[in-house]
Structure formats: C-alpha cells, structure tokens
Amino acid sequence: MTRRRLLNCAKTEPSKLRRRLAQSIRICLAHGGRVVRALLVTLLLAGLVPSAMAQPKETLIWLMRDLPPLTIFEGPKKGQGVIDQLLPLLIAGMPQYEHTLMRVNRARGLQMLHDPSLTCDAALNKSKERERWIAFSIPVFRAMSNGVAVRRVDREALTPFIQDGELDLAALLASGREKLGIIAERNYGQYLDALLKQAPPDALTLHYGNDALGSLLQMQRLGRLRLLLGYRPEIRYQAQQQGIAEDELQFYPIRGAEKFLSGYIGCTDTPKGRQAIVEINQLLRKLPRDQLSEAYAAWLDPESRSAYLEESRVFFEHQAQQ
C-alpha cells in the first residue's frame, strides 16, 4: 500500500459518521502491517483522526423527582433545591460520562434502578431491602426525620397520644381511631417503615400519584383525612403551593423515630453502577459539606436550624475520620 493510499485511508471522509471512518481505519490496520500502524499512531497523536478512534462516553442517567426541598421542578424556587445545587458539581466532576437528566415519578424511578442501564438517583434513603438491588454512596446530606402533620383545628384528637411533644404513632395506629396518609413506596426510615408494615391495613391511606403529598394535603383540607406523614420542610413547601397557611398546620415529631436521616445517591447495582458509586464517593469526600447543610437548613423553621446544623457538622466530621 502506497503512502498516498495510506493517508487517504486514514483520513477517509472525516465529515462522515464515526462508524464509517472507524471501519476505514480497521481496513488500513488489517492490510498495512507495522508501518501502517506506526503511521496511524502518528496521525492520532497529531489529532487528525481523533473522533474515529475515541471511545464513546458511557451515558449516566440521573433520575429527577419533584421532591422539595431537594429538587424543585416548578414555582418561584424552581431549581433551588439541595440536590439541584449538588448535581451540577457532580456532573462537572465526572466528565468521563455523558450525563442525561430524566424526570420521573417515584414508581418509574424505582423501576429504572432495577434495569441494567447506568442509572442513578441523588435523593434516596437507604434500607436493607434496597441494598439488595441498589449500590449506595456514602451519606450525601442530613435531613430532619419525618413527622405527622395535622390541621390545628383537629389537633385535640391527638391529645391522648402526645407525650413530651411527640406523637406515639404506634399507639395511634393500633387504636384504629385515625387514618394516616402516606406516599406509596416511599422509604420513611428504618423505624417508621417497620411501624407502617405492622399497622392495620385500614389505618393507612396510600397515595400513588405524581403529586402525592399535594393530593394528601388537599384531602386533609377537605376533611377527608386528618393526619399525613412526611418531612416537615416538604410539607411546609407543598402547603404553600396549595395555598395553605403555615399556621393552619401543627407538626409532631414521632416518638421513637430517628431525629435525623441521611440522604444517599443510589445507582443500579451492576459493575458500571458500582464503579460510578466509587467515583461519586471520591467527589463527595472533596465537597464542602457545610454548603449542602446550609442549603437544607434554609428550608427549616428558625427553631430547628441551629440544632440541625450542629448535628450535621458533627455527623460529617465523624464520617471524615472513618
């Protein structure tokens, strides 16, 4: 093969599709011997045929759910959630991937984490059940635990179950006196998940919709439901979106439940997903946690902020020493 033909072969139609150019180069390699190979290496180093030989980037799909104050799709604070602020940092730190953001509801998101594609969700709670099929990162942020919201006009119904300002939810559910609204398939933390599994079936009202919490708040407003379970910042935000004044609701922490929960990034439990988690953990260890903690604290009521920030600081300082 002449040098002219070799050069033409190596530079075949650079404006065509990558696949055709790569095929031409493979032909050159098959017929040109060591001289051809050496020249191709020279051409590659010179940048004449980079697109043909470069490996395509692996696509990493980030699942996005409307979950204030972590991710916010609409409204005046759109894109200002905690994970909304974190995700661009992760994407910038992982240029080896082609990143795709996909909006999903809870059911679709969990389904995709079962699929073999490289998929990650940046706002998950961890449980033993989920660890069977999701690869989890180190803790990303701390969150105030779930509690029960009730309209102030109905709070006297809970008086027998209040102890030191906390609601004995186990006793309330066992009594059969009230129904509790919950979001279907949500993980509420180890203690509450176990409690809900033991609850009588008719003690729970499950909602599967895309705007599940908003729908539960409307049911509560219309008197069809008195109690609902959720994160206080999320309930406060969704109540505002529904036109419900903050002083209309009373929020009770749950007796025996964890005061704080950790949020994690979870990826498909495949070799590629586990490798992504290794790379994500490397980035998380370098990120200043104070920034995320402050972003979350901004969504809390003033009385809770200082306690939250102190707990978060101690937690991540301890984690850094491990």
C-alpha positions as CSV (number, residue, x, y, z in Angstrom):
1,M,0.0,0.0,0.0
2,T,1.4,3.4,-1.0
3,R,1.9,6.2,1.4
4,R,-0.7,8.3,-0.6
5,R,-3.3,5.5,-0.3
6,L,-2.5,5.0,3.4
7,L,-3.1,8.7,4.1
8,N,-6.3,8.6,2.2
9,C,-7.3,5.5,4.1
10,A,-6.6,7.0,7.5
11,K,-8.4,10.3,6.6
12,T,-11.3,8.8,4.8
13,E,-14.3,11.2,4.8
14,P,-13.7,12.9,8.1
15,S,-17.0,14.6,7.9
16,K,-18.9,11.3,7.6
17,L,-20.2,9.3,10.5
18,R,-17.7,8.0,13.1
19,R,-18.7,4.4,12.3
20,R,-17.6,4.6,8.7
21,L,-14.3,6.3,9.5
22,A,-13.5,3.7,12.1
23,Q,-14.3,0.9,9.6
24,S,-11.8,2.5,7.1
25,I,-9.1,2.6,9.7
26,R,-9.7,-1.0,10.6
27,I,-9.2,-1.9,6.9
28,C,-6.0,0.1,6.9
29,L,-4.8,-1.7,10.0
30,A,-5.6,-5.1,8.5
31,H,-3.6,-4.6,5.4
32,G,-0.8,-2.2,6.2
33,G,1.4,-4.0,8.7
34,R,3.7,-2.4,11.2
35,V,4.4,0.7,9.0
36,V,0.7,1.5,8.7
37,R,0.2,1.0,12.4
38,A,3.0,3.3,13.2
39,L,1.7,6.0,10.9
40,L,-1.8,5.7,12.3
41,V,-0.4,6.3,15.8
42,T,1.4,9.4,14.5
43,L,-1.9,10.6,12.9
44,L,-3.8,10.0,16.1
45,L,-1.2,11.9,18.2
46,A,-1.4,14.7,15.7
47,G,-5.2,14.9,16.2
48,L,-6.0,14.1,12.5
49,V,-8.4,11.2,13.3
50,P,-9.5,11.6,16.9
51,S,-13.2,11.1,16.5
52,A,-12.8,7.7,14.8
53,M,-10.7,6.1,17.5
54,A,-12.1,7.8,20.6
55,Q,-14.2,5.6,22.8
56,P,-17.8,6.9,23.2
57,K,-18.6,8.1,26.7
58,E,-20.8,5.9,28.9
59,T,-24.2,7.5,29.4
60,L,-25.2,8.1,33.0
61,I,-28.9,8.8,33.6
62,W,-29.7,10.9,36.6
63,L,-33.3,10.4,37.8
64,M,-35.0,13.6,38.9
65,R,-38.1,13.6,41.1
66,D,-40.1,16.6,42.2
67,L,-39.1,16.4,45.9
68,P,-38.9,19.8,47.6
69,P,-36.6,20.9,49.2
70,L,-34.2,18.5,47.4
71,T,-35.4,19.0,43.8
72,I,-37.9,21.6,42.7
73,F,-39.4,21.4,39.2
74,E,-41.8,24.4,39.3
75,G,-42.6,27.6,41.2
76,P,-40.6,30.6,42.3
77,K,-37.9,28.4,43.8
78,K,-37.5,26.2,40.7
79,G,-34.0,24.6,40.6
80,Q,-33.0,25.9,44.0
81,G,-33.3,22.6,45.9
82,V,-30.4,21.0,47.8
83,I,-29.8,18.3,45.1
84,D,-30.4,20.9,42.4
85,Q,-27.3,22.6,43.7
86,L,-25.3,19.4,44.2
87,L,-25.9,17.8,40.8
88,P,-24.0,20.3,38.6
89,L,-21.0,19.8,40.9
90,L,-21.1,16.0,40.4
91,I,-21.6,16.3,36.7
92,A,-18.7,18.7,36.3
93,G,-16.5,16.4,38.3
94,M,-17.4,13.4,36.2
95,P,-16.5,14.4,32.6
96,Q,-15.9,10.7,31.7
97,Y,-19.7,10.3,31.4
98,E,-22.3,11.6,29.1
99,H,-24.9,12.9,31.7
100,T,-28.6,12.8,31.0
101,L,-31.3,14.2,33.3
102,M,-34.6,12.4,33.3
103,R,-37.7,13.5,35.2
104,V,-39.6,10.5,36.6
105,N,-42.2,9.8,39.3
106,R,-41.3,7.6,42.2
107,A,-42.6,4.3,40.7
108,R,-40.8,4.8,37.4
109,G,-37.6,5.8,39.2
110,L,-37.5,2.7,41.3
111,Q,-38.3,0.6,38.2
112,M,-35.4,2.1,36.3
113,L,-33.0,1.3,39.2
114,H,-33.9,-2.3,38.6
115,D,-32.8,-2.0,34.9
116,P,-29.3,-2.8,33.6
117,S,-28.7,0.8,32.2
118,L,-26.4,3.0,34.2
119,T,-28.9,5.0,36.2
120,C,-28.5,7.0,39.5
121,D,-30.8,8.8,41.9
122,A,-29.3,11.5,44.0
123,A,-32.0,11.7,46.7
124,L,-32.6,8.2,48.2
125,N,-33.0,6.8,51.7
126,K,-31.1,3.6,52.3
127,S,-32.7,0.4,53.6
128,K,-31.6,-3.2,53.9
129,E,-34.2,-4.1,51.3
130,R,-33.0,-1.5,48.8
131,E,-29.4,-2.5,49.3
132,R,-30.2,-5.8,47.7
133,W,-30.6,-4.1,44.3
134,I,-29.2,-0.6,44.6
135,A,-25.5,0.4,45.0
136,F,-25.4,3.3,47.5
137,S,-22.9,6.1,48.1
138,I,-21.6,7.4,51.4
139,P,-24.1,9.8,53.0
140,V,-24.6,13.0,51.0
141,F,-26.7,15.1,53.3
142,R,-28.6,15.0,56.6
143,A,-32.3,15.6,56.8
144,M,-34.8,16.1,59.6
145,S,-36.8,13.0,60.1
146,N,-40.5,12.5,59.2
147,G,-43.4,13.6,61.4
148,V,-47.1,13.9,61.3
149,A,-49.0,17.0,60.2
150,V,-52.5,17.7,61.4
151,R,-54.7,20.8,61.0
152,R,-54.7,22.8,64.2
153,V,-58.5,22.6,64.4
154,D,-58.1,18.8,64.6
155,R,-55.1,18.5,66.9
156,E,-57.2,17.8,70.0
157,A,-57.9,14.3,68.6
158,L,-54.2,13.5,69.1
159,T,-54.0,14.6,72.7
160,P,-54.2,11.1,74.2
161,F,-51.2,10.1,72.1
162,I,-48.9,13.1,72.7
163,Q,-46.0,12.5,75.2
164,D,-43.5,15.3,75.7
165,G,-44.4,17.0,72.5
166,E,-44.0,13.8,70.4
167,L,-46.7,11.6,68.9
168,D,-46.9,8.0,69.8
169,L,-47.8,6.9,66.3
170,A,-47.6,3.2,67.1
171,A,-50.4,3.6,69.7
172,L,-52.4,5.8,67.4
173,L,-52.4,3.4,64.5
174,A,-53.2,0.4,66.8
175,S,-56.2,2.3,68.2
176,G,-57.9,2.4,64.8
177,R,-59.2,5.9,65.5
178,E,-57.5,7.7,62.7
179,K,-56.2,7.1,59.2
180,L,-52.7,8.2,58.3
181,G,-52.0,9.5,54.8
182,I,-48.7,8.2,53.3
183,I,-46.9,8.2,50.0
184,A,-46.9,4.7,48.5
185,E,-43.4,3.1,48.1
186,R,-41.7,5.9,49.9
187,N,-38.9,4.9,52.4
188,Y,-39.6,6.8,55.7
189,G,-36.6,5.4,57.7
190,Q,-36.0,2.2,59.4
191,Y,-38.2,2.7,62.5
192,L,-41.2,4.2,60.6
193,D,-41.0,1.6,57.8
194,A,-41.2,-1.2,60.3
195,L,-44.1,0.6,62.1
196,L,-46.1,1.1,58.9
197,K,-45.7,-2.6,57.9
198,Q,-47.2,-3.6,61.2
199,A,-50.1,-1.1,61.0
200,P,-53.6,-2.4,60.3
201,P,-54.3,-2.1,56.6
202,D,-57.3,0.1,57.2
203,A,-55.2,2.5,59.2
204,L,-53.3,3.8,56.2
205,T,-54.3,5.9,53.2
206,L,-51.8,5.4,50.4
207,H,-51.3,7.8,47.5
208,Y,-49.5,6.8,44.3
209,G,-49.9,10.0,42.2
210,N,-47.1,12.2,40.9
211,D,-48.1,15.0,43.3
212,A,-48.9,12.6,46.1
213,L,-48.2,14.9,49.0
214,G,-50.1,17.8,47.4
215,S,-53.1,15.5,47.0
216,L,-52.9,14.3,50.6
217,L,-52.8,17.9,51.8
218,Q,-55.9,18.6,49.7
219,M,-57.7,15.6,51.2
220,Q,-56.7,16.9,54.6
221,R,-58.0,20.3,53.8
222,L,-61.4,18.9,52.7
223,G,-61.7,16.9,55.9
224,R,-61.3,13.5,54.1
225,L,-58.1,12.8,56.0
226,R,-56.8,14.3,59.3
227,L,-53.2,13.0,59.5
228,L,-50.4,12.8,57.0
229,L,-46.8,11.6,57.3
230,G,-43.9,13.5,55.7
231,Y,-40.8,15.6,56.1
232,R,-41.6,19.0,57.7
233,P,-39.8,21.1,55.1
234,E,-41.5,19.3,52.3
235,I,-44.9,19.6,53.9
236,R,-44.4,23.3,54.6
237,Y,-43.4,23.9,50.9
238,Q,-46.2,21.9,49.4
239,A,-48.7,23.6,51.8
240,Q,-47.6,27.0,50.5
241,Q,-48.1,25.8,46.9
242,Q,-51.6,24.6,47.8
243,G,-52.4,28.0,49.4
244,I,-52.4,26.6,52.9
245,A,-51.1,29.0,55.5
246,E,-48.3,27.6,57.7
247,D,-50.1,28.4,60.9
248,E,-53.0,26.1,59.8
249,L,-50.9,23.0,60.4
250,Q,-49.4,21.5,63.5
251,F,-46.4,19.2,63.1
252,Y,-45.5,16.5,65.6
253,P,-42.2,14.5,65.7
254,I,-42.7,10.8,66.2
255,R,-41.8,9.1,69.4
256,G,-39.1,6.5,68.9
257,A,-38.2,7.6,65.4
258,E,-34.7,8.7,64.3
259,K,-34.4,12.5,64.7
260,F,-32.2,12.8,61.6
261,L,-31.9,10.7,58.4
262,S,-29.1,10.5,55.8
263,G,-29.7,11.0,52.1
264,Y,-27.7,8.9,49.6
265,I,-27.0,8.6,45.9
266,G,-28.0,5.2,44.6
267,C,-27.1,3.6,41.3
268,T,-28.0,0.4,39.5
269,D,-26.3,-2.5,41.2
270,T,-24.2,-3.5,38.2
271,P,-20.4,-3.4,37.6
272,K,-20.8,0.0,35.9
273,G,-23.2,1.3,38.6
274,R,-20.8,0.2,41.4
275,Q,-17.9,1.9,39.5
276,A,-19.9,5.1,39.3
277,I,-20.5,5.0,43.0
278,V,-16.7,4.7,43.6
279,E,-16.2,7.8,41.5
280,I,-19.1,9.6,43.2
281,N,-17.7,8.9,46.6
282,Q,-14.4,10.3,45.6
283,L,-16.1,13.6,44.7
284,L,-18.3,13.7,47.8
285,R,-15.3,13.4,50.1
286,K,-13.9,16.5,48.5
287,L,-17.0,18.6,48.6
288,P,-17.5,21.1,51.4
289,R,-20.5,19.7,53.4
290,D,-21.2,23.0,55.1
291,Q,-22.6,24.3,51.8
292,L,-25.2,21.4,51.5
293,S,-26.1,21.7,55.1
294,E,-26.7,25.4,54.9
295,A,-28.8,24.8,51.7
296,Y,-31.0,22.3,53.6
297,A,-31.2,24.4,56.8
298,A,-32.6,27.3,54.8
299,W,-35.8,25.3,54.4
300,L,-36.2,24.7,58.1
301,D,-38.2,26.7,60.6
302,P,-35.9,29.1,62.6
303,E,-36.2,27.0,65.8
304,S,-34.8,23.9,64.1
305,R,-31.9,25.3,62.1
306,S,-29.2,25.6,64.8
307,A,-29.9,22.1,66.1
308,Y,-29.8,20.7,62.6
309,L,-26.6,22.5,61.6
310,E,-24.8,21.3,64.7
311,E,-25.9,17.7,64.2
312,S,-24.9,17.8,60.6
313,R,-21.5,19.2,61.4
314,V,-20.7,16.6,64.0
315,F,-22.0,13.8,61.7
316,F,-19.8,14.7,58.7
317,E,-16.8,15.4,60.9
318,H,-17.1,11.9,62.3
319,Q,-17.6,10.4,58.8
320,A,-14.4,12.2,57.5
321,Q,-12.4,10.5,60.2
322,Q,-13.5,7.0,59.2
